[in-house]
Amino acid sequence: MKKHLLALLAALLPLTVHGDDDPRAREAGLAPGIYAPGEYNAITDVPGVLVGQVSLIEGGSIRTGVTAILPHGGNLYQNKVPAGFSQGNGFGKMMGTTQVIELGEVETPILLTNTLNVAEAASAAIDWTLRQAGNEDVVSVNAVVGETNDARINDIRARALRPEHALQAIQSARSGPVEEGSVGAGMGTVNFGWKGGIGTSSRVLPEGDGGYTVGVLVQTNYGGELSIMGVPITARALATDSERVPTATSPDGSVMIIVATNAPFSDRNLERLAKRAFLGIARTGSAMSNGSGDYALAFSTAESVRRTPERRAARHTIEDWPNDEMTPYFQAVVEATEEAVYNALFKASDVAGVNKGRYPSLPVDAVLKLIQRGQSQ
């Protein structure tokens, strides 16, 4: 019994592949766009947002995990947040989206994991919700779970992620800096043939545009022709400065984009915000291929637009942001999405997994030299 308990505790620890000392994109001098980031340059710069991650590394074949994003630390079911959803290419499985589209709200933590463990992650979100004080009479829960397929590195058919892992990610969610790269739901992902992962970034709007924050977190597992700051990053171009080459991969793959803001947006304008996130993905070189699952979900943490029992009972009028003032926020989400992808690539570590395959991390020093040459031409 004691041995079993120790094994369970070890499985619940937030493990990661250590050893990546590369800078984040902005630390390396790459700053996409015109707006400044927040304190952490992360989705957690949006007040109230929490992130928790658990990574699974078992033997030579299990390389997967789960990432939890909580819009706030309270009872999400009783204090729902308005949300909007957008689908790029729909070769994916993002659970709970039909109710988000219909009602324009999120009522559980948002979980990201691998394709075949969506059900286990959903089970954790449901259990967590039912246990919250005040939810004793709840009989319907809309768990929101996104995924990408990490089978190139992870033995996905083993379905190693269990509900207790996802529950640990929810319970460990914190504000502040967010670990990036080969961690959580990004442990087994591949991006443009390089090791992908979790990335995040934020933008703070000027006071004249409201002064609110937009934060983005991505789970990158997609292909295409990598471009950073407008410079094509090909294996041939990198050969001058690096012997590392990306592992052969198809242009297919998926990306999950979670967008948070404290601006008082309606679910309709949050859907519009989510749509613009794909422009940031396009800037990195994706064409959203036929076999790709590209999804974006945006929510607002603003107290004035929360869907609470008191407001529902009083038929409360909800604040709405003017359409004419959305453009700066569209710009912000494009910038933050682009930089979040760069951070996922820069901070990813080499990961060896199933079938003794190894996906190398991006050679950041060589990339920076290539960008410098490209921008000087």
C-alpha positions in Angstrom: 0.0 0.0 0.0 2.8 2.4 0.9 4.7 1.6 -2.3 1.5 2.3 -4.3 1.0 5.6 -2.5 4.5 6.7 -3.2 4.1 5.9 -6.9 0.9 7.9 -7.1 2.5 10.9 -5.4 5.5 10.7 -7.8 3.1 10.7 -10.8 1.4 13.8 -9.5 4.5 15.9 -9.2 4.8 18.6 -11.9 7.8 17.0 -13.7 9.5 18.6 -16.7 12.5 18.1 -19.0 15.1 20.4 -17.5 18.2 21.9 -19.1 16.9 24.6 -21.4 18.8 27.8 -20.7 17.7 29.6 -23.9 16.1 33.1 -23.4 12.5 33.9 -24.1 12.0 35.7 -27.4 11.8 39.1 -25.8 14.9 38.5 -23.7 16.7 37.7 -26.9 15.6 41.0 -28.4 12.6 39.8 -30.4 9.6 42.0 -29.6 6.7 41.6 -32.1 4.3 44.5 -32.5 3.8 47.9 -30.9 2.4 47.2 -27.5 4.3 46.5 -24.3 3.9 43.2 -22.3 2.7 42.9 -18.8 4.9 42.2 -15.7 5.3 38.5 -16.5 4.7 38.7 -20.3 2.2 35.9 -19.7 -1.5 35.1 -19.6 -1.3 35.5 -15.8 -0.8 39.3 -16.3 -4.6 39.4 -16.6 -5.8 39.9 -13.0 -7.2 36.7 -11.5 -6.0 34.2 -14.1 -4.2 31.1 -12.8 -2.2 28.4 -14.6 -1.2 25.0 -13.3 0.7 22.2 -15.2 1.6 18.6 -14.6 4.0 16.7 -16.9 4.2 12.9 -17.2 7.5 11.2 -17.9 7.5 7.5 -17.6 10.0 5.0 -19.0 11.0 5.6 -22.6 7.6 6.2 -24.1 5.3 8.4 -22.0 5.8 12.1 -22.6 2.6 13.9 -22.1 0.8 16.2 -19.6 -1.9 18.6 -18.8 -2.2 22.4 -18.5 -5.0 24.1 -16.6 -6.1 27.7 -17.0 -8.5 29.2 -14.5 -10.2 32.5 -15.3 -10.3 33.2 -11.6 -9.8 31.5 -8.3 -13.4 31.4 -7.1 -16.3 29.1 -7.9 -16.3 29.2 -11.7 -19.7 27.5 -12.0 -21.4 30.1 -9.8 -19.3 33.0 -11.2 -19.2 32.2 -14.9 -17.1 34.3 -17.3 -18.2 35.4 -20.7 -16.4 33.7 -23.5 -16.1 33.4 -27.2 -14.9 30.6 -29.4 -13.4 30.4 -32.9 -12.5 27.5 -35.0 -9.8 27.7 -37.7 -9.3 24.2 -39.3 -11.5 21.8 -37.4 -9.5 18.5 -37.4 -9.5 18.3 -33.6 -11.5 17.6 -30.5 -12.2 20.6 -28.3 -14.8 19.5 -25.8 -17.5 21.9 -24.5 -17.5 24.4 -27.3 -21.1 24.0 -28.4 -22.3 25.3 -25.1 -19.7 28.1 -25.2 -21.0 29.1 -28.6 -24.7 28.8 -27.5 -24.4 30.6 -24.1 -21.2 32.6 -24.4 -19.7 31.6 -21.1 -17.2 29.3 -19.4 -18.1 27.6 -16.1 -15.1 25.3 -15.4 -11.3 25.4 -15.6 -10.0 25.2 -19.2 -7.8 22.1 -19.6 -5.3 21.3 -22.4 -3.9 17.8 -22.9 -3.4 15.1 -25.6 -6.0 13.8 -28.0 -6.8 10.5 -26.3 -7.0 11.9 -22.8 -9.7 14.5 -23.2 -12.2 12.4 -21.3 -9.8 12.0 -18.3 -9.2 15.7 -18.2 -12.9 16.4 -18.4 -13.6 14.0 -15.6 -11.2 16.0 -13.4 -12.9 19.4 -14.3 -16.3 17.9 -13.5 -15.2 16.4 -10.2 -13.5 19.7 -9.2 -16.7 21.6 -10.0 -19.0 19.3 -8.2 -16.9 19.5 -5.0 -17.0 23.3 -4.9 -19.0 24.7 -2.0 -22.3 26.0 -3.3 -22.5 23.4 -6.1 -24.3 20.7 -4.1 -27.3 20.8 -6.4 -25.4 21.0 -9.7 -26.4 18.2 -12.1 -24.9 19.5 -15.4 -21.3 20.7 -16.0 -19.8 21.9 -19.3 -16.2 21.0 -19.1 -13.9 22.7 -21.6 -11.0 20.6 -22.8 -8.7 21.2 -25.7 -6.1 18.9 -27.2 -3.3 18.3 -29.6 -2.0 14.9 -30.7 1.4 14.2 -29.2 1.8 10.6 -30.7 5.1 11.5 -32.4 6.8 11.6 -29.0 4.3 10.1 -26.6 2.8 6.6 -26.5 -0.6 8.1 -26.8 -2.5 4.8 -27.0 -1.3 4.1 -23.4 -3.6 6.9 -22.2 -1.3 7.5 -19.3 -2.9 10.7 -18.1 -5.4 10.1 -15.3 -8.1 12.3 -13.8 -5.9 12.8 -10.7 -3.2 14.4 -12.8 -5.6 16.9 -14.3 -7.0 17.6 -10.9 -3.5 18.3 -9.6 -3.0 20.8 -12.4 -6.1 22.6 -11.4 -5.3 22.6 -7.7 -1.7 23.8 -8.3 -2.7 26.7 -10.6 -1.0 29.9 -9.6 -0.5 33.5 -10.8 2.9 34.8 -11.7 5.4 33.4 -14.2 4.3 30.5 -16.3 6.7 27.7 -17.2 7.1 27.3 -20.9 8.3 24.8 -23.5 8.4 21.0 -22.8 6.0 21.1 -19.9 2.4 20.2 -19.2 0.3 19.8 -22.3 3.3 20.8 -24.3 5.5 17.9 -23.1 5.1 15.8 -26.2 4.3 18.4 -28.9 6.1 19.2 -32.1 6.2 22.6 -33.9 7.5 23.0 -37.5 9.5 19.8 -36.9 11.2 21.2 -33.8 10.2 20.5 -30.3 7.1 22.5 -29.5 5.4 23.2 -26.2 3.6 25.7 -24.0 4.1 29.4 -24.7 2.6 32.5 -23.3 2.7 36.3 -23.7 0.7 39.4 -22.9 0.0 43.0 -24.0 -1.1 46.0 -22.0 -3.1 48.6 -23.8 -2.5 52.3 -23.4 -4.8 54.2 -21.0 -6.4 56.0 -24.0 -7.5 52.5 -25.3 -8.8 51.4 -21.9 -5.6 50.3 -20.2 -6.7 46.7 -20.1 -4.5 43.6 -20.6 -4.7 40.8 -23.2 -2.9 37.5 -22.3 -2.4 34.4 -24.5 -1.3 30.9 -23.8 -0.7 28.4 -26.7 -0.1 24.7 -26.9 1.9 24.4 -30.2 1.8 21.2 -32.2 1.4 22.4 -35.8 3.5 22.6 -39.0 4.1 24.8 -41.9 7.0 26.9 -42.9 8.5 28.5 -39.8 9.0 32.3 -39.9 10.2 34.4 -37.0 9.9 38.2 -37.2 9.3 37.8 -40.9 12.4 35.8 -41.6 12.1 32.2 -43.0 13.7 29.8 -40.6 14.6 26.8 -42.8 17.0 24.0 -42.0 19.1 25.0 -45.1 19.4 28.6 -43.9 20.4 27.4 -40.4 23.1 25.1 -41.7 25.6 27.9 -41.6 25.4 28.2 -37.8 24.0 24.9 -36.6 24.2 21.2 -37.3 20.8 20.7 -35.8 18.0 20.0 -38.2 14.2 19.6 -37.6 12.9 16.1 -37.5 10.8 15.4 -40.7 7.2 16.2 -40.1 4.1 16.9 -42.1 2.5 20.4 -42.2 -0.4 18.9 -40.3 -0.8 19.3 -36.5 -2.8 21.4 -34.1 -2.7 24.5 -31.9 -4.8 25.5 -28.9 -5.0 29.2 -28.2 -6.4 30.5 -24.9 -6.9 34.2 -24.7 -7.7 36.1 -21.5 -8.5 39.8 -20.9 -9.8 42.0 -18.1 -11.5 44.3 -20.6 -15.3 44.1 -20.1 -16.1 42.4 -23.4 -19.3 40.7 -24.4 -19.1 37.1 -25.6 -19.7 38.4 -29.1 -16.7 40.6 -29.0 -14.7 37.9 -27.3 -15.4 35.6 -30.3 -14.1 38.4 -32.5 -11.0 38.6 -30.4 -10.5 34.8 -30.6 -10.7 34.9 -34.4 -7.8 37.4 -34.6 -5.5 35.1 -32.7 -5.2 33.0 -35.8 -3.4 35.9 -37.5 -0.7 35.6 -35.0 -0.4 31.9 -35.8 -0.2 32.7 -39.5 2.7 35.1 -38.9 4.7 32.2 -37.6 4.2 30.3 -40.9 1.1 28.2 -40.5 -1.5 27.8 -43.3 -3.9 25.8 -41.0 -3.5 22.7 -43.0 -6.1 20.0 -43.7 -5.1 17.8 -40.9 -4.7 20.6 -38.3 -7.0 21.3 -35.4 -6.8 25.1 -34.8 -8.9 26.5 -32.0 -9.1 29.7 -30.0 -11.1 30.5 -26.9 -11.2 33.9 -25.3 -12.7 35.0 -22.0 -13.0 38.1 -19.9 -12.3 38.3 -16.2 -14.0 41.7 -15.7 -16.3 41.6 -12.6 -18.8 43.8 -14.5 -19.5 41.1 -17.1 -19.5 38.0 -14.8 -22.6 35.7 -15.0 -23.5 35.4 -11.3 -26.7 34.0 -9.7 -27.5 37.5 -8.3 -27.3 39.1 -11.7 -29.3 36.4 -13.3 -32.0 36.8 -10.6 -32.1 40.5 -11.0 -32.0 40.5 -14.8 -28.9 42.6 -14.5 -27.8 44.6 -17.6 -24.3 43.6 -18.6 -21.7 46.2 -19.6 -20.5 46.1 -23.2 -17.4 47.5 -24.9 -18.0 49.5 -28.1 -17.3 47.8 -31.4 -15.4 50.9 -32.6 -12.9 50.5 -29.8 -12.0 46.8 -30.5 -9.2 47.3 -33.0 -6.4 47.9 -30.5 -7.3 44.7 -28.8 -7.3 42.8 -32.1 -3.8 44.1 -32.6 -2.8 43.1 -29.1 -4.0 39.5 -29.4 -2.2 39.0 -32.7 1.1 40.3 -31.2 0.7 38.2 -28.0 -0.2 35.0 -30.0 2.8 35.4 -32.2 5.2 36.0 -29.3 3.7 33.1 -27.3 4.6 30.7 -30.2 8.2 32.0 -30.3 8.4 31.5 -26.5 7.1 27.9 -26.8 9.8 27.2 -29.4 12.6 29.0 -27.6 12.0 27.5 -24.2 11.4 23.9 -25.4 13.9 21.3 -24.5 15.0 18.2 -26.5 12.6 15.3 -25.7 13.2 11.7 -26.6 10.2 9.5 -26.5 8.3 6.6 -28.1 10.1 4.5 -30.7 13.4 6.1 -29.5 12.5 9.2 -31.5 14.0 12.5 -30.6 12.7 15.9 -31.5 15.4 18.6 -31.1 14.7 22.0 -29.7 15.2 25.0 -31.9 18.9 26.2 -32.1 18.1 29.6 -30.7 21.6 31.1 -31.2 21.6 30.1 -34.8 18.1 31.4 -35.3 19.0 34.8 -33.9 22.0 35.1 -36.2 19.8 34.2 -39.2 17.2 36.8 -38.2 19.9 39.4 -37.8 21.2 38.7 -41.3 17.7 38.6 -42.7 16.7 41.9 -41.2 19.9 43.6 -42.3 19.4 42.8 -46.0 
